[in-house]
Amino acid sequence: MIYTVNSAQPIAEAVAVRAKEIVYVGDKAGAAAWRGPRTRVVDLAGRMLLPGFIDSHNHLIALAVTKLGLNLRDIVGKDKVLDAIRQYIATLPPGAPLRGYGWTGGVSFGSDHFPRREWLDEITGDRPMLIWNADIHESWFNTAAMKLAGIDKNSPDPEPGKQYFKRDPDGTPTGVAIEGATIPLAVATGVFSRETIRESQRLTIDRAPSWGLTAYMDAGVLAGPSSGGSEVLWRDIIDRDNRGELPIRIVGTVWTRAEKDDPKAIAAELAAWNKKLRSPHVQISICKMWTDGTAMAGTALLLDPLENQPGNKGSGILSPAHIRAQVEAVHRAGFDMHIHADADGSVRIVVDAIEDVQKRLGQQGRRHTVCHLSLAHPDDVKRFKPLGIIANGTPAWATNYDGVYVEEYNKLFGEKRVEERVYAYGDLVRSGATVTFGADLGGVDIDECPPLFQLEATITRQRPGFRDDPPLVPRQRISVEEAIRCFTINGAYQVRLEHQIGSIEVGKRADLIVLGANLLEIDPHDIHKVPVLLTLMDGEARHDRLQPARARKTRA
């Protein structure tokens, strides 16, 4: 089956490609006219041809570094966690970096909730160790890492109460860093070294074609305390593209996450990078802004107090005035915003800011995006379409993720609020708003990045591979066809490439994928198991399980 995602011609019998472009979409007889002596013919034989998938929010350039080392995701209880760390270190050669990821507050440590550096010290001695939590908004470090980074009780927090170190009464860090406070530790321990990041890209960018990805938006290359520190990594990517070795299109961002950042300077940096950092498949054209952390961790602003903590509405990172100023600066500069807003209070502030800027300056064709939306009030959901705001989400989180999300959300927000506001992706789709999806590494593991994994999650609201899971707000499910649009043409629209990619139409780039089964006919719970057999970008096979690698071109 050829599913074009073109509403004017949704189904076709045949597609012809010449060089980088699609030159024919229609019946088999018409396609025959394009066949030549060197043409490669692919008989789908019941399989499915789609436009290449587009991940609209990910961090494939740098954030695989947060998934190196020991994975603690499925280990519950302090003693078991520490034992796993002990066994992991015993397998490493002397001098190997000590790294890990995947812990989750009360799940990993019970009533202790947050770990301490001394627990690691007893195991690691004077070897530095840094362990990210499951969504990388927090980290756990030992005393050796703290000393290596030059951090002590007199070290100031990056932003008190927003990005900070948890501390003992005398001011000494306990061993947990919140949000951007982790950055100096990561830099000091080599997590963000150029070599480590290059090595980590083998797990992400190099594998992307095997996932059916032909394009993605990088929502922030985090390699230092500010966006500017990532320029050298962007130059690496551009050099790779100019050598013909980049297997995926990338639309990048300049990012901001601190109140001290000058909105106009951020917008100016975006304008400068848009001009100087580009290549055939790379451009930087969006401003990413973090306004809060996560609702589950209490680092995002709620409209109403937590169900189990009366009076606690959480908190954000940026003030409403700063958010509005940054939106306005980027809007005036002619670019789009991509705004991290996780809880319903933060979402309202962001939507208010976009509406205010539009009222004063006009919409001007901007395509601002609000991402994550763990909670969104129904009144705000209704505002996305009229304001032209794109809604972006990560479907894996809209399930019983890690086997705890259903219970945790009900405990934190109460069943009524969960039903009304949690991951309202279905409500957003049905409202007519443009909805896009992305995997958001390091909030997910690398093996959860493939679009088919995420696509199944948004259709079922259950973890792929766990068909007996309780669904998280099942009324928010969407159809297979809607999910495909979110991962193709809607994603292309978000990054302003809809005239080049996102659907199978004559004149568009030949970014195409062949799947081993028709997604519209199989059990949705089996979608994540469907193999990607062929991935073309610009008509060139970047992943090919249909024939030997010697035939690299598909052309007529």
C-alpha positions in Angstrom: 0.0 0.0 0.0 1.2 3.5 -0.8 -0.2 6.0 1.7 0.7 9.4 0.6 -0.5 11.7 3.4 -1.7 13.9 0.6 -5.4 14.6 1.2 -5.9 15.2 -2.6 -4.6 11.8 -3.4 -4.3 9.7 -0.2 -3.7 6.3 -1.9 -1.6 5.5 -5.0 -0.6 2.3 -6.8 2.9 3.5 -7.8 5.5 6.1 -7.2 8.5 7.0 -9.5 11.7 8.7 -8.3 14.3 10.3 -10.4 17.5 11.5 -8.7 16.4 13.4 -5.5 12.7 14.0 -6.4 9.4 12.3 -6.7 8.4 12.5 -10.4 5.2 10.5 -10.5 2.4 9.4 -8.1 -0.5 7.4 -9.6 -1.3 4.1 -11.1 1.1 1.4 -12.3 0.6 2.0 -16.0 1.6 5.7 -15.6 4.7 4.7 -13.6 5.8 2.3 -16.3 6.7 5.3 -18.5 9.4 6.3 -16.0 11.1 3.0 -16.0 14.5 2.8 -17.6 17.3 0.2 -17.9 18.8 1.2 -14.5 15.6 1.6 -12.7 15.3 -0.2 -9.4 11.8 -1.6 -9.0 10.4 -2.3 -5.5 7.3 -4.5 -5.3 5.6 -3.7 -2.0 3.9 -7.1 -1.9 1.5 -6.1 0.9 4.0 -3.9 2.6 3.6 -0.1 3.1 5.2 2.9 1.5 5.0 6.2 3.5 6.8 9.6 3.6 9.8 9.5 5.8 9.0 10.0 9.4 9.8 13.4 11.0 10.7 13.6 14.7 9.6 17.1 15.8 11.4 17.2 19.1 14.6 15.3 19.9 18.2 15.7 20.9 20.1 13.2 18.7 23.3 15.3 18.3 24.3 15.3 22.0 21.9 13.8 24.5 22.7 10.1 23.9 25.6 10.9 26.3 23.0 10.9 29.1 22.2 7.2 28.2 25.7 5.9 28.6 26.8 3.6 31.4 24.5 1.8 33.9 20.7 1.9 33.4 18.8 2.0 36.7 15.3 2.4 35.2 13.9 -1.0 36.3 15.7 -1.2 39.7 13.5 -0.4 42.7 14.8 0.3 46.2 18.0 1.9 47.5 19.8 -1.3 48.4 19.2 -2.8 44.9 20.2 0.4 43.2 23.5 0.6 45.2 24.2 -3.1 44.6 23.7 -2.6 40.8 26.1 0.3 40.9 28.6 -1.8 42.8 28.4 -4.7 40.3 28.6 -2.3 37.3 31.8 -0.7 38.5 33.3 -4.1 39.2 33.0 -4.9 35.4 34.9 -1.7 34.3 38.6 -1.3 33.8 40.6 1.1 36.0 40.1 4.7 34.9 36.9 4.1 32.9 34.4 6.9 33.4 31.6 6.1 35.9 28.3 7.0 34.4 24.6 6.0 34.6 21.0 7.1 34.2 17.4 6.2 34.9 16.7 6.7 38.6 13.3 8.2 39.6 12.9 9.7 43.1 10.5 7.7 45.2 10.5 4.7 42.8 14.2 4.2 43.1 14.8 5.2 46.7 11.4 4.9 48.4 10.9 7.3 51.4 14.4 8.8 50.9 13.2 10.1 47.5 16.4 11.8 46.7 19.8 10.0 46.8 22.9 11.3 48.5 26.5 11.6 47.4 27.8 9.7 50.4 25.9 6.6 49.1 28.1 6.7 46.0 31.2 7.7 47.9 31.2 4.3 49.7 31.3 2.5 46.4 33.3 4.8 44.1 35.9 6.2 46.5 37.8 9.1 44.7 36.5 8.2 41.2 34.0 10.8 39.9 30.5 9.5 39.1 27.4 11.2 37.6 24.1 9.5 37.2 21.2 11.2 35.4 17.6 10.6 36.5 15.1 9.2 34.1 14.1 12.5 32.4 17.6 14.1 32.8 16.1 17.1 34.7 18.0 16.0 37.8 21.3 14.2 38.5 23.1 12.4 41.3 26.8 12.9 41.8 29.4 11.8 44.3 31.9 13.9 46.2 34.7 13.3 43.8 32.6 14.7 40.9 31.7 17.7 43.0 35.3 18.4 43.8 36.3 18.0 40.1 33.7 20.6 39.1 34.9 22.9 41.8 31.6 22.9 43.7 31.3 23.3 47.4 29.0 24.9 50.0 30.0 28.4 48.8 29.2 27.8 45.2 26.2 29.7 44.1 23.2 28.0 42.5 22.7 28.9 38.8 19.2 30.1 39.6 18.2 29.7 43.3 15.0 27.7 43.6 14.9 26.9 39.9 18.2 25.5 38.8 20.1 24.6 41.9 21.9 22.0 44.2 20.0 20.4 47.0 21.9 21.2 50.1 22.5 20.2 53.7 21.8 22.8 56.5 25.4 24.0 56.2 25.1 24.7 52.5 27.0 21.6 51.3 25.4 20.0 48.2 23.8 16.7 49.1 24.6 15.1 45.8 21.5 16.1 43.7 21.5 18.8 41.0 18.3 20.2 39.6 18.0 21.3 36.0 20.9 23.3 34.7 22.9 22.9 37.9 24.1 19.5 36.4 25.9 21.2 33.5 29.2 22.0 35.3 29.3 18.5 36.7 28.7 17.0 33.2 31.4 19.2 31.7 33.9 18.4 34.4 33.4 14.6 34.2 33.7 14.6 30.4 30.1 13.8 29.6 29.9 16.7 27.2 33.3 16.3 25.6 33.5 16.5 21.9 34.8 13.0 21.6 32.0 11.5 23.8 29.3 13.3 21.9 30.8 12.1 18.5 30.8 8.6 19.8 27.3 8.8 21.1 26.0 9.9 17.7 26.6 6.4 16.4 23.7 5.4 18.7 21.4 8.1 17.3 22.1 9.9 14.1 23.7 6.8 12.5 20.8 4.6 13.5 18.0 7.1 12.5 17.5 5.7 9.0 16.9 2.2 10.4 14.1 3.8 12.5 12.5 5.3 9.3 13.6 8.8 10.3 14.5 11.1 7.4 14.3 14.5 9.3 14.1 15.8 12.9 14.2 19.0 14.9 17.0 19.2 17.5 15.4 20.9 20.5 18.7 22.0 22.0 22.3 20.8 21.7 23.2 20.8 25.4 27.0 20.8 25.6 27.7 23.6 28.1 26.1 26.3 30.2 24.7 28.2 27.1 23.6 27.6 23.6 26.8 29.2 22.2 28.9 26.3 23.5 27.3 24.0 20.9 28.6 25.9 17.8 31.6 23.5 17.4 29.2 20.5 17.4 27.0 22.1 14.8 30.1 22.7 12.7 31.0 19.0 13.0 27.5 18.1 11.8 27.7 20.5 8.9 31.1 19.2 7.9 29.7 15.7 7.9 26.8 16.8 5.7 29.1 18.5 3.2 31.1 15.3 3.0 27.8 13.5 2.1 27.8 11.5 5.3 24.8 12.9 7.2 21.9 10.4 6.8 19.1 12.7 8.0 17.8 16.3 7.7 18.2 18.4 10.8 16.5 21.6 11.7 18.3 23.1 14.8 17.7 25.6 17.5 19.4 28.3 19.6 18.3 27.7 23.2 17.6 29.6 26.3 16.7 28.6 29.8 17.8 31.3 32.3 16.2 34.6 33.4 19.6 36.3 33.0 19.6 35.6 29.2 18.9 38.7 27.1 15.9 37.9 24.8 17.2 40.2 22.1 20.7 38.7 22.2 19.2 35.2 21.9 17.2 36.3 18.9 20.3 38.0 17.4 22.3 34.8 17.9 19.5 32.8 16.2 19.6 35.2 13.2 23.4 34.9 13.0 23.4 31.1 13.2 20.7 30.9 10.7 23.0 32.5 8.2 26.4 31.0 9.0 25.6 27.5 10.2 23.9 25.7 7.3 24.4 23.0 4.7 22.2 21.1 2.2 20.5 19.1 5.0 21.1 21.4 8.1 19.7 24.7 9.1 19.1 26.5 12.5 15.9 28.4 12.4 14.1 28.0 15.7 14.5 29.3 19.3 14.0 26.7 22.0 13.1 28.0 25.4 12.6 26.0 28.7 10.0 27.7 30.9 9.7 24.9 33.5 10.9 21.4 34.4 8.4 18.6 34.9 5.0 18.4 36.6 5.9 15.1 38.1 9.0 16.4 39.8 7.3 19.6 41.1 9.5 21.8 38.9 6.6 23.0 36.7 3.8 25.5 37.6 0.3 24.1 38.1 -3.0 25.9 38.0 -4.2 24.0 41.1 -2.3 22.5 44.0 -1.1 18.9 43.9 -3.7 16.4 45.1 -1.4 15.0 47.8 0.3 18.3 48.8 -2.3 21.0 49.4 -0.9 24.5 48.8 1.9 23.2 46.5 1.5 24.4 42.9 5.1 23.7 41.9 7.2 26.3 40.2 8.6 27.4 36.9 12.1 28.5 35.6 11.2 31.7 33.9 8.9 34.6 34.8 5.9 35.5 32.7 7.5 38.8 31.7 10.7 37.1 30.5 8.7 34.5 28.6 6.8 37.2 26.8 9.9 39.2 26.1 11.6 36.2 24.5 8.6 35.3 22.3 8.4 38.9 21.2 12.1 39.2 20.4 12.1 36.0 18.2 8.7 37.0 16.7 10.1 40.4 15.6 13.3 38.7 14.2 11.1 36.6 11.9 11.6 33.2 13.5 9.6 30.6 15.4 9.7 29.6 19.1 9.7 26.1 20.5 8.7 26.3 24.1 9.0 23.7 26.8 5.9 24.0 29.1 5.0 20.9 31.0 2.3 21.8 33.5 -1.0 23.5 33.0 0.1 26.7 34.8 3.2 27.0 32.6 1.1 26.2 29.5 -1.3 29.0 30.3 1.5 31.6 30.8 3.1 30.6 27.5 -0.2 30.7 25.5 -1.0 34.1 27.1 2.4 35.3 26.1 2.0 34.2 22.5 -1.5 35.7 22.3 -0.2 39.0 23.7 2.6 39.2 21.2 0.2 38.4 18.3 -2.3 41.0 19.4 0.4 43.7 19.4 2.5 42.6 16.4 0.1 40.5 14.4 0.5 36.8 13.7 2.9 37.4 10.8 2.9 33.7 9.8 4.8 32.6 12.8 4.6 28.9 13.8 5.3 28.9 17.5 5.2 25.5 19.2 4.4 24.5 22.8 5.9 21.2 23.7 5.4 18.4 26.3 2.0 19.5 27.7 1.9 16.9 30.5 -1.1 18.9 31.7 -3.2 21.4 29.8 -6.5 22.9 30.9 -9.3 22.4 28.4 -9.8 26.1 28.1 -6.2 26.4 26.9 -6.4 23.4 24.6 -9.1 25.3 22.7 -6.8 28.3 22.2 -4.1 26.4 20.1 -5.9 26.3 16.8 -7.2 30.0 16.8 -3.8 31.2 17.7 -2.0 29.0 15.2 0.1 27.4 18.0 1.5 23.9 17.2 1.3 21.3 20.0 4.2 18.9 20.4 4.3 15.9 22.6 6.1 12.7 23.4 3.7 9.7 23.1 5.7 7.3 25.3 5.0 9.4 28.3 1.3 9.4 27.7 1.2 5.8 28.8 1.9 3.9 32.0 5.5 4.7 31.4 8.0 2.7 33.5 5.0 0.9 34.9 4.2 3.8 37.3 2.8 6.8 35.4 -0.9 5.9 35.8 -0.5 5.5 39.6 1.8 8.5 40.0 -0.4 10.9 38.0 -3.5 9.8 39.9 -1.7 10.3 43.2 -0.3 13.7 42.3 -3.3 15.2 40.5 -6.3 13.1 41.3 -8.3 11.0 38.8 -10.6 13.9 37.8 -7.8 16.2 36.8 -5.9 13.4 35.1 -8.9 12.6 33.0 -9.4 16.2 32.1 -5.9 17.5 31.5 -3.1 14.9 31.3 -1.5 14.5 27.9 -4.5 15.9 26.0 -3.1 15.0 22.6 -6.4 13.5 21.4 -8.3 16.6 22.4 -5.8 18.8 20.6 -6.0 16.7 17.4 -9.8 16.8 17.5 -9.8 20.6 18.1 -8.1 21.0 14.7 -4.8 22.2 16.2 -1.6 21.1 14.4 -0.1 18.3 16.5 3.4 16.9 16.1 5.4 14.3 18.0 9.0 13.6 19.0 10.8 11.1 21.2 12.8 13.6 23.3 15.9 11.7 24.2 17.1 11.8 27.1 13.6 11.8 28.5 13.3 8.4 26.9 15.8 5.7 26.2 17.5 5.4 22.8 15.5 2.2 21.9 12.3 4.2 22.5 13.2 6.8 19.8 11.9 5.0 16.8 8.8 6.7 15.5 6.9 3.3 15.2 7.4 2.9 19.0 6.0 6.4 19.7 3.3 6.0 17.1 1.9 2.9 18.7 2.0 4.6 22.1 -0.2 7.5 21.0 -2.7 5.2 19.3 -3.1 2.8 22.3 -2.0 5.0 25.2 -0.2 1.9 26.5 3.5 1.0 26.6 4.5 -0.8 23.4 5.0 -4.5 24.3 2.6 -4.2 27.3 -0.9 -4.7 25.8 -2.3 -5.5 29.3 -1.1 -2.1 30.7 -3.8 0.2 32.1 -4.1 2.9 29.4 -3.4 6.5 30.5 -6.6 8.4 29.7 -7.8 6.2 26.9 -10.2 8.8 25.5 -7.1 10.7 24.3 -6.2 7.9 21.8 -6.0 9.0 18.2 -6.3 7.0 15.0 -3.5 5.4 13.0 -4.1 7.9 10.2 -3.9 10.8 12.6 -0.8 9.5 14.2 0.9 9.2 10.8 0.1 12.8 9.9 1.6 13.9 13.2 4.8 12.2 12.3 5.0 13.3 8.7 3.3 16.3 7.1 2.6 18.0 10.5 6.2 17.7 11.5 7.3 19.1 8.1 4.9 22.1 8.7 6.4 22.7 12.1 10.0 23.0 10.7 8.8 24.9 7.5 9.7 22.1 5.1 6.2 21.0 4.1 6.8 22.1 0.5 9.8 19.7 0.3 8.9 16.7 2.5 6.2 15.2 4.7 3.9 13.7 1.9 4.3 11.8 -1.3 3.7 14.3 -4.0 5.3 15.1 -7.4 8.0 17.7 -7.0 8.8 16.9 -3.3 12.1 15.3 -2.2 12.2 11.5 -2.3 12.2 11.0 1.4 10.4 7.7 1.6 10.2 4.6 3.8 9.1 1.0 3.2 7.6 -0.8 6.2 7.2 -4.5 6.5 3.5 -4.4 7.1 0.5 -2.1 6.4 -0.1 -0.1 9.6 -3.7 0.4 8.7 -4.4 -3.3 8.8 -2.5 -4.8 11.7 -3.2 -4.9 15.4 -2.1 -1.5 16.7 -0.2 -3.3 19.5 2.1 -4.8 16.9 3.1 -1.6 15.3 6.4 -1.3 17.2 7.5 -4.6 15.9 7.1 -3.7 12.2 10.5 -3.6 10.5 11.7 -0.6 8.5 12.9 -2.2 5.3 14.0 0.8 3.2 14.7 4.4 4.0 15.4 6.9 1.2 16.5 10.5 1.7 16.9 12.6 -1.4 16.2 9.3 -3.3 19.3 7.6 -1.9 19.0 4.5 0.2 20.2 5.3 3.7 18.9 2.0 5.2 18.2 -1.0 3.0 17.1 -4.4 4.0 15.5 -5.2 0.6 18.6 -5.9 -1.4 22.4 -5.9 -1.1 24.0 -2.6 -0.2 25.7 -2.3 -3.7 22.5 -0.7 -5.1 22.4 2.6 -3.3 20.1 4.6 -5.7 16.5 4.3 -6.5 15.8 6.1 -9.7 13.9 6.1 -13.0 
